[in-house]
């Protein structure tokens, strides 16, 4: 792991200078600008709506950016054979995978700083311009929500890397990651629903086992969602934050290790 | 010590629905330090596969490959190797300077040395003035030159070039040939694949001819081309009619071009032909022995392979 920085740096520069990056930021800027107007469409809890909208936009743009740049940066290397140039240097395949991930993570962090900045300004403006009874922005939880969102996007990036390490096409890696994202967002809720049971609904034990297995195999992305807490100013136990953080780091580690192991055996014709 | 070794290397690509394809078939080859080796073969002969095995991009099915005495799987050894892929593709949004920084950094060079090598190499490949311009704005020739600079940034002991002349204009080809000669003068080992025989003839110490995955011949260029003359070609400044009137009864063929007539004859009839030329000898422009060129040898090997191999 001696050449992570050079790989991370060129990945970061390549992603940062792509047109998609700037396109999405312009869209984000327009969406954030509309937050003020949209918030006032609601009769009360204007600040809560503004925070929810701001974090929602940040999450959406961050997700599109991660999915697009994640698949593009790695798949382009394989499709255009740029990877030959990299691996012909004294770069191990693990260096390549982890370095690329570090570069993409750097892009995600920078994007979240900028998008989070936009969301903060939008929420702060609404907060300042409305009367106190409409609520206030709870900044520590707001920041926590942004941090956890960043970790979730990094986890998703590691999932993209995992699928790209063996998928034959960009679309396949993108499609599989989207499926994982959708499962990851809902698996906890679904498991909870099946376990607590609904009156008059017979639940097959096999189906419950499948959902339970999915709960443990697929990433549970709901644990990174603190948007509601931020909007409503709900307190978050420190242990929840700690476990979510450790879970994210562990899952990223598993995905990257698997991707690196597959890459070590892969041939680049 | 040999800089490059391929020891009984075979690469079989396993097909999904069709039969397996043998891309490289029991190839053994040793290239000593300081040699320029030309790896010749038609398209699809296995040249690029052999090169990718040397760079550990693909793995041999059997046999093994060494670079500077170390197995090619040893990542660190590649800090002493330079590689130019065929039709290189680099990161579009990087500049040549950033590309070379990457090459230097991954080869373990210090910042000062990277700067020094970047300056001299970008000037060598005539990209000094566009060093801060994004690669996506470059022409194919410029990309190829940036690739050469990247291959050489770590001052490698072994340089592997996959079709380095393809797609270059005459100026670009001359620049590439000059760089290869310069590497030779510096004692570097250069292994380059090509199907442009003139370049190989011009630059290489030894040549290997690969056809359908099998290494058909490996010879010094001098040995390859030092074969007895099969005939003679005489060029005279005269019309074919005049030539014909002088050479009645001599087994010779004539072709004419731009006021010159070329007479071709076999070795044993040369003395008789010169005798019959008489007064035409004063109009003689040149007399050259005809030997098989590298093109002829190359085509012979392809024909032989077509006859022998499935």
Boltz contact constraints between the chains, C-beta under 6 A:
constraints:
  - contact:
      token1: [A, 3]
      token2: [B, 106]
      max_distance: 6.0
  - contact:
      token1: [A, 6]
      token2: [B, 102]
      max_distance: 6.0
  - contact:
      token1: [A, 6]
      token2: [B, 105]
      max_distance: 6.0
  - contact:
      token1: [A, 6]
      token2: [B, 106]
      max_distance: 6.0
  - contact:
      token1: [A, 10]
      token2: [B, 91]
      max_distance: 6.0
  - contact:
      token1: [A, 10]
      token2: [B, 102]
      max_distance: 6.0
  - contact:
      token1: [A, 14]
      token2: [B, 91]
      max_distance: 6.0
  - contact:
      token1: [A, 14]
      token2: [B, 93]
      max_distance: 6.0
  - contact:
      token1: [A, 17]
      token2: [B, 93]
      max_distance: 6.0
  - contact:
      token1: [A, 80]
      token2: [B, 89]
      max_distance: 6.0
  - contact:
      token1: [A, 81]
      token2: [B, 89]
      max_distance: 6.0
  - contact:
      token1: [A, 82]
      token2: [B, 89]
      max_distance: 6.0
  - contact:
      token1: [A, 84]
      token2: [B, 85]
      max_distance: 6.0
  - contact:
      token1: [A, 88]
      token2: [B, 55]
      max_distance: 6.0
  - contact:
      token1: [A, 88]
      token2: [B, 83]
      max_distance: 6.0
  - contact:
      token1: [A, 89]
      token2: [B, 106]
      max_distance: 6.0
  - contact:
      token1: [A, 90]
      token2: [B, 75]
      max_distance: 6.0
  - contact:
      token1: [A, 90]
      token2: [B, 76]
      max_distance: 6.0
  - contact:
      token1: [A, 90]
      token2: [B, 78]
      max_distance: 6.0
  - contact:
      token1: [A, 90]
      token2: [B, 79]
      max_distance: 6.0
  - contact:
      token1: [A, 90]
      token2: [B, 106]
      max_distance: 6.0
  - contact:
      token1: [A, 90]
      token2: [B, 107]
      max_distance: 6.0
  - contact:
      token1: [A, 91]
      token2: [B, 106]
      max_distance: 6.0
  - contact:
      token1: [A, 92]
      token2: [B, 75]
      max_distance: 6.0
  - contact:
      token1: [A, 267]
      token2: [B, 58]
      max_distance: 6.0
  - contact:
      token1: [A, 268]
      token2: [B, 57]
      max_distance: 6.0
